[in-house]
Amino acid sequence: MPNLPSAAKRMVTSRIKRTANRASKTRLATTNRLYREALTAGDKSKAQELNRTYSSQLDKAVKQGVIKANNASRHKARAAAALKKV
């Protein structure tokens, strides 16, 4: 239990931010999984649409501070490379 009021407030804000960050990361993982499934199925049009969605979600996560910019850049580059192979 926190001893100071500011520490108590920090616990609350940390929990709120952790919940939002977890939701954002889960959304990213789900979109990535759907994208990989579309690639393995060979559905190029659906894969292109999911690639755009995935890239957009990565950019939004960077903007919100959920992930770092280089992390998003790496994921977008690998996703684009995988799309080229199909």
ABEGO torsion letter per residue (X at the ends): XBABAAAAAAAAAAAAAAAAAAAAAAAAAAAAAAAAAAAAAGBAAAAAAAAAAAAAAAAAAAAAGABBAAAAAAAAAAAAAAAAAX
